[in-house]
Amino acid sequence: MPERTPSIASVPEPMRPDPHGPWGRDTGPSGDGERNAPRGSRPDVHTRIAWDTEIARLAHAQHGVVSTAQLLAAGLTTRAIGTRVRRGQLHRIHRGVYAVGHRLLSPRGWWMAAVLAGGDGSLLSHRAAAALWGLIDGSPYVVDVVTLRREPTAKTVRAHRVRSIPPDDRAVRAGIACTSVARTLLDLATVVSTQALDRALRRAEDRRLFDRIAIEAVLRRGWRGSVALRSAVYSFAAEHAERVALKRELERRFRELLRRHRFVLPVTNVAVDTPWGTYVVDTLWPDVRAVIEVDGWDSHQDRESFRRDHARGAELGAAGYHFTRLTWQQVVDEEAKTVEMLRRLIPSLDGRTPVPRHPLPGRAGVGPGVGGAGPASASSGR
């Protein structure tokens, strides 16, 4: 039989693209899909204000980034999100993650964006987590995250997909979900050298983050990195025990010196706040803002400890404290000279006040400085 030619009426008309885009009619320069939406579905001005207020709140709490899931949970529609993207209020960072207002994020903003891209339960890990805890310097270009559900499709995010994350491995720092210090050190042991891992352990101890029990619990799992971390921890612990014993003996002798020469006894092992961080100092005389630390012969046994201690002294000095560091030789072998110096820094029980420090020639109001203290610290000791 001859083929039947279909009639024009029976041929379906091809789908035509919507000239107004997926977000509704777009007639103005702003592309305001909300304003030009059908009247029944158009949000009123109070709703839009409430949405923008919630976006600002989330961005403030999350270092400038938000996720699509959070925006939908806050009541925004996909149309409202698209409108804000076209207006430049939201800038896509990763799939489902936006920067609010601009793309100039801080390192913590990029770390938070990577965690949000990983989905619920994701944690910042490896080098990025170590930088967040202050165990290493810098900000890695590729951000590592431990994720349970999906792998973020982003060139700057490296996902480590796992079946489960032990509760003890979870922590939050600066509002960012991250691995605990112990788990971070374990992950770090798989990607850095032995020297870098040793520096990270020293940083953890200096910041009062070193928890031997938690680290031992992580090591018992036998995961990758356990061998390197166990070796570094044992070496560090043996060396640390020797330093602690020496420091305690030096602190005991320094306290005897203070009693013998009738100085006012200080507050010991107290936290001191500065604009750049909080430090636990050996001794503090709050009334005259004097800080004295005693160190053994090996306190600066590497470049990292030297840099850390000098930065600590500089920051305390800039914050207005008279910062002084005494060695074993000064406390034990040069007692008379040290006592004379202390009389210029701290009060005594007989009512004697510290000797005022005279300004340097040509720099009125600035004392010669212990630890670099400025005018405020010079007046506080009088």
Wavefront OBJ file of the C-alpha trace (Angstrom):
o trace
v 0.000 0.000 0.000
v 1.258 3.499 -0.686
v 2.614 5.438 2.285
v 0.260 7.903 3.810
v 1.603 11.400 4.175
v 0.729 12.752 7.626
v -1.337 15.845 7.675
v 0.068 19.100 9.004
v -2.377 19.020 11.896
v -1.009 15.667 13.139
v 2.628 16.882 13.414
v 3.363 18.102 16.960
v 4.712 21.603 17.203
v 8.317 21.663 18.517
v 9.004 23.064 21.971
v 10.029 26.677 21.810
v 12.420 28.137 24.397
v 10.866 30.587 26.819
v 12.155 34.030 25.759
v 11.743 35.238 29.335
v 14.014 32.594 30.871
v 13.257 30.076 33.653
v 12.593 32.745 36.291
v 9.562 34.422 34.724
v 9.076 37.548 32.687
v 12.189 39.698 32.489
v 11.308 43.142 31.189
v 13.444 45.435 33.311
v 17.206 45.890 33.488
v 17.298 44.164 36.867
v 15.632 41.013 35.599
v 13.228 41.086 38.523
v 11.399 37.800 38.238
v 9.698 38.420 41.585
v 8.210 41.745 40.540
v 6.960 40.404 37.195
v 5.703 37.060 38.507
v 1.980 36.298 38.344
v 0.142 38.396 40.889
v -1.008 35.428 42.954
v 2.554 34.113 43.475
v 4.353 37.448 43.869
v 5.915 37.865 47.369
v 5.009 41.097 49.114
v 7.615 43.638 50.204
v 7.656 42.406 53.807
v 8.442 38.872 52.659
v 11.300 40.085 50.466
v 12.715 42.137 53.335
v 12.479 39.112 55.647
v 14.306 36.981 53.058
v 17.121 39.496 52.628
v 17.440 39.876 56.399
v 17.814 36.112 56.790
v 20.401 36.003 53.985
v 22.412 38.712 55.751
v 22.192 36.840 59.066
v 23.404 33.597 57.509
v 26.238 35.347 55.683
v 27.381 37.070 58.865
v 27.479 33.760 60.761
v 29.132 31.828 57.903
v 31.950 34.112 56.738
v 29.958 35.537 53.831
v 28.568 32.384 52.191
v 25.219 30.564 52.109
v 23.918 27.392 50.500
v 20.864 26.784 48.357
v 19.506 24.366 50.970
v 19.731 27.058 53.644
v 18.001 29.613 51.422
v 15.166 27.215 50.633
v 14.828 26.378 54.339
v 14.570 30.125 55.038
v 11.539 30.319 52.756
v 13.062 31.600 49.517
v 11.881 30.097 46.262
v 14.108 29.058 43.381
v 12.768 32.077 41.508
v 13.800 34.386 44.375
v 17.284 32.854 44.449
v 17.668 33.266 40.693
v 16.562 36.880 40.912
v 19.242 37.649 43.484
v 21.873 35.910 41.376
v 21.024 38.101 38.368
v 20.994 41.229 40.505
v 24.506 40.468 41.815
v 23.359 39.917 45.398
v 24.456 36.263 45.260
v 27.585 35.027 43.494
v 28.021 31.338 42.705
v 31.117 29.858 44.367
v 30.398 26.149 44.097
v 27.373 24.189 43.009
v 24.643 25.177 45.457
v 26.894 27.638 47.363
v 26.863 31.411 47.005
v 28.874 34.349 48.285
v 26.686 37.208 49.481
v 27.340 40.647 47.988
v 30.771 39.948 46.460
v 33.292 37.172 45.763
v 36.134 38.630 47.850
v 36.066 35.973 50.549
v 38.524 35.476 53.375
v 40.267 32.091 53.713
v 37.623 31.119 56.260
v 34.941 32.076 53.745
v 36.418 29.693 51.154
v 36.734 26.966 53.789
v 33.107 27.439 54.825
v 32.023 27.330 51.169
v 33.842 24.008 50.697
v 32.107 22.519 53.744
v 28.699 23.678 52.487
v 29.466 22.228 49.049
v 30.122 18.852 50.664
v 26.597 18.662 52.043
v 25.244 17.883 55.493
v 27.774 16.325 57.859
v 30.845 17.426 55.906
v 33.955 18.554 57.772
v 36.944 20.676 56.857
v 40.029 18.440 57.007
v 43.750 17.980 56.320
v 45.747 21.160 55.601
v 42.738 23.479 55.665
v 41.633 22.177 59.079
v 45.206 22.467 60.364
v 45.321 26.095 59.183
v 41.969 26.766 60.864
v 43.287 25.366 64.168
v 46.458 27.439 63.770
v 48.734 24.404 63.437
v 50.206 25.513 60.094
v 50.582 28.824 58.294
v 48.948 29.884 55.076
v 45.781 28.910 53.265
v 45.883 25.924 50.884
v 44.517 26.539 47.387
v 42.755 23.164 47.300
v 40.483 22.735 50.309
v 40.057 19.221 51.726
v 36.722 18.102 53.167
v 35.515 14.837 54.629
v 32.046 14.145 53.263
v 29.402 11.479 53.743
v 27.053 11.948 50.820
v 28.476 13.464 47.684
v 31.660 14.758 46.181
v 31.645 18.494 45.434
v 32.146 19.223 41.749
v 34.706 21.992 42.218
v 38.340 22.204 41.178
v 39.347 23.848 44.453
v 37.681 21.260 46.713
v 39.158 17.799 47.319
v 36.558 15.466 48.812
v 37.389 12.446 50.971
v 34.229 10.347 50.955
v 33.752 8.113 53.990
v 30.949 5.876 55.234
v 30.853 7.383 58.705
v 32.616 9.940 60.878
v 33.207 9.099 64.566
v 31.572 11.665 66.874
v 34.921 12.376 68.563
v 36.319 13.497 65.196
v 33.793 16.322 64.874
v 34.514 19.849 66.049
v 33.523 23.426 65.300
v 35.959 26.317 65.189
v 35.031 29.874 64.179
v 31.637 28.553 63.154
v 33.137 26.069 60.656
v 32.567 22.329 61.038
v 35.989 20.681 60.989
v 37.866 17.626 62.158
v 39.101 17.563 65.753
v 42.720 18.405 66.503
v 43.626 14.734 66.934
v 41.958 13.697 63.656
v 43.473 16.724 61.893
v 46.958 15.674 62.999
v 46.297 12.143 61.743
v 45.154 13.415 58.339
v 48.027 15.896 58.239
v 50.524 13.065 58.773
v 49.511 11.660 55.379
v 50.282 14.828 53.395
v 53.194 16.658 55.077
v 56.808 15.909 55.947
v 58.056 14.725 59.336
v 59.447 18.185 60.097
v 56.141 19.883 59.263
v 54.246 17.392 61.430
v 56.606 18.056 64.337
v 56.010 21.811 63.955
v 52.264 21.219 63.992
v 52.565 19.258 67.255
v 54.546 22.113 68.811
v 51.911 24.599 67.674
v 49.203 22.425 69.212
v 51.069 22.309 72.512
v 51.694 26.052 72.499
v 48.001 26.781 71.846
v 46.899 24.362 74.571
v 45.346 22.050 71.952
v 47.620 19.038 72.461
v 45.556 16.182 73.939
v 47.624 13.015 74.284
v 44.599 10.885 75.238
v 42.621 11.944 72.154
v 45.610 11.362 69.897
v 46.171 7.876 71.346
v 42.496 7.066 70.706
v 42.876 8.058 67.061
v 46.101 6.068 66.704
v 44.420 2.882 67.992
v 42.290 2.794 64.835
v 45.346 1.960 62.745
v 44.315 4.259 59.932
v 46.598 5.700 57.293
v 49.060 8.125 58.848
v 49.121 6.349 62.231
v 52.734 5.210 61.938
v 54.068 8.676 61.108
v 51.952 10.391 63.769
v 52.849 7.868 66.490
v 56.559 8.308 65.834
v 56.253 12.111 65.899
v 54.145 12.099 69.078
v 56.478 9.790 71.018
v 59.531 11.833 70.049
v 57.756 15.064 70.932
v 56.412 13.712 74.243
v 59.845 12.565 75.448
v 61.386 15.901 74.588
v 58.450 17.770 76.097
v 58.717 15.886 79.397
v 62.372 16.874 79.702
v 61.570 20.524 78.969
v 58.704 20.558 81.468
v 60.903 19.142 84.239
v 63.572 21.767 83.587
v 61.045 24.583 83.389
v 59.387 23.552 86.669
v 62.708 23.588 88.455
v 63.486 27.021 87.030
v 60.049 28.333 88.040
v 60.594 26.999 91.574
v 63.929 28.780 91.867
v 62.467 32.003 90.476
v 59.669 31.913 93.047
v 62.228 31.382 95.841
v 64.145 34.409 94.542
v 60.981 36.533 94.716
v 60.284 35.449 98.313
v 63.893 35.902 99.385
v 63.962 39.509 98.175
v 60.400 40.273 99.321
v 58.807 40.950 95.967
v 55.032 40.810 95.530
v 54.202 37.322 94.264
v 52.587 37.182 90.826
v 49.556 35.450 89.396
v 50.833 32.335 87.639
v 49.763 30.554 84.456
v 47.129 33.153 83.629
v 45.565 33.936 80.247
v 46.334 37.389 78.847
v 44.242 38.797 75.997
v 45.743 40.889 73.208
v 44.158 42.178 69.993
v 46.029 39.408 68.144
v 45.390 36.428 70.398
v 45.238 35.028 73.922
v 48.398 33.759 75.614
v 48.931 31.851 78.849
v 51.908 33.480 80.576
v 54.089 32.140 83.384
v 53.783 35.113 85.745
v 51.746 38.320 85.687
v 51.668 41.372 87.956
v 48.315 42.888 86.862
v 48.713 46.222 88.696
v 51.839 47.159 86.755
v 51.069 45.040 83.675
v 54.356 43.173 83.983
v 54.795 39.743 82.401
v 57.884 37.650 83.145
v 58.556 34.263 81.628
v 61.371 31.913 82.562
v 62.931 29.623 79.970
v 65.404 26.806 80.059
v 68.516 26.674 77.890
v 66.701 24.790 75.116
v 63.586 26.957 74.829
v 64.612 28.098 71.333
v 65.803 24.808 69.970
v 64.313 25.370 66.518
v 63.312 28.182 64.210
v 59.599 27.673 64.844
v 59.837 28.082 68.626
v 62.105 31.102 68.158
v 59.607 32.754 65.802
v 56.632 31.872 68.013
v 58.173 33.188 71.231
v 59.338 36.433 69.675
v 55.929 37.032 68.106
v 54.354 36.360 71.496
v 56.613 38.897 73.202
v 56.061 41.509 70.496
v 52.283 41.205 70.710
v 52.246 41.406 74.506
v 54.522 44.429 74.352
v 52.364 46.159 71.754
v 49.310 45.475 73.940
v 50.896 47.497 76.754
v 52.580 44.837 78.897
v 56.167 45.019 80.189
v 57.359 41.692 78.792
v 60.614 40.187 80.097
v 62.153 36.772 79.561
v 64.607 35.316 82.097
v 66.982 32.416 81.500
v 68.425 29.855 83.906
v 71.685 31.774 84.018
v 69.930 35.023 84.999
v 67.859 33.413 87.766
v 70.498 31.086 89.214
v 73.950 32.463 88.375
v 73.292 36.219 88.141
v 70.864 36.724 91.017
v 72.092 40.177 92.150
v 71.908 41.634 88.656
v 68.486 40.111 88.074
v 67.108 41.439 91.378
v 68.244 44.957 90.483
v 66.416 44.667 87.181
v 63.279 43.302 88.841
v 63.117 46.316 91.169
v 62.465 48.422 88.076
v 59.628 46.166 86.940
v 57.601 44.750 89.837
v 56.536 45.992 93.314
v 57.950 44.688 96.594
v 56.275 43.881 99.933
v 57.963 46.785 101.698
v 55.958 49.230 99.604
v 58.691 50.003 97.119
v 57.245 50.703 93.670
v 58.985 49.975 90.393
v 61.518 52.595 89.334
v 60.040 54.788 86.566
v 61.645 54.283 83.214
v 62.877 57.485 81.627
v 62.051 58.267 77.997
v 64.683 57.860 75.358
v 66.295 61.077 74.070
v 64.239 62.564 71.248
v 61.224 60.303 71.884
v 59.165 61.947 74.567
v 56.772 59.696 76.420
v 58.268 56.423 75.165
v 60.337 54.350 77.560
v 63.292 52.191 76.586
v 60.799 49.333 76.713
v 60.666 45.834 77.976
v 59.184 43.843 75.169
v 58.436 46.981 73.150
v 55.749 48.521 75.352
v 54.732 52.042 74.404
v 53.506 55.079 76.351
v 50.553 53.292 77.902
v 52.734 50.613 79.439
v 55.321 53.128 80.628
v 52.737 55.055 82.634
v 51.091 51.933 84.046
v 54.246 50.904 85.905
v 54.544 54.167 87.862
l 1 2 3 4 5 6 7 8 9 10 11 12 13 14 15 16 17 18 19 20 21 22 23 24 25 26 27 28 29 30 31 32 33 34 35 36 37 38 39 40 41 42 43 44 45 46 47 48 49 50 51 52 53 54 55 56 57 58 59 60 61 62 63 64 65 66 67 68 69 70 71 72 73 74 75 76 77 78 79 80 81 82 83 84 85 86 87 88 89 90 91 92 93 94 95 96 97 98 99 100 101 102 103 104 105 106 107 108 109 110 111 112 113 114 115 116 117 118 119 120 121 122 123 124 125 126 127 128 129 130 131 132 133 134 135 136 137 138 139 140 141 142 143 144 145 146 147 148 149 150 151 152 153 154 155 156 157 158 159 160 161 162 163 164 165 166 167 168 169 170 171 172 173 174 175 176 177 178 179 180 181 182 183 184 185 186 187 188 189 190 191 192 193 194 195 196 197 198 199 200 201 202 203 204 205 206 207 208 209 210 211 212 213 214 215 216 217 218 219 220 221 222 223 224 225 226 227 228 229 230 231 232 233 234 235 236 237 238 239 240 241 242 243 244 245 246 247 248 249 250 251 252 253 254 255 256 257 258 259 260 261 262 263 264 265 266 267 268 269 270 271 272 273 274 275 276 277 278 279 280 281 282 283 284 285 286 287 288 289 290 291 292 293 294 295 296 297 298 299 300 301 302 303 304 305 306 307 308 309 310 311 312 313 314 315 316 317 318 319 320 321 322 323 324 325 326 327 328 329 330 331 332 333 334 335 336 337 338 339 340 341 342 343 344 345 346 347 348 349 350 351 352 353 354 355 356 357 358 359 360 361 362 363 364 365 366 367 368 369 370 371 372 373 374 375 376 377 378 379 380 381 382
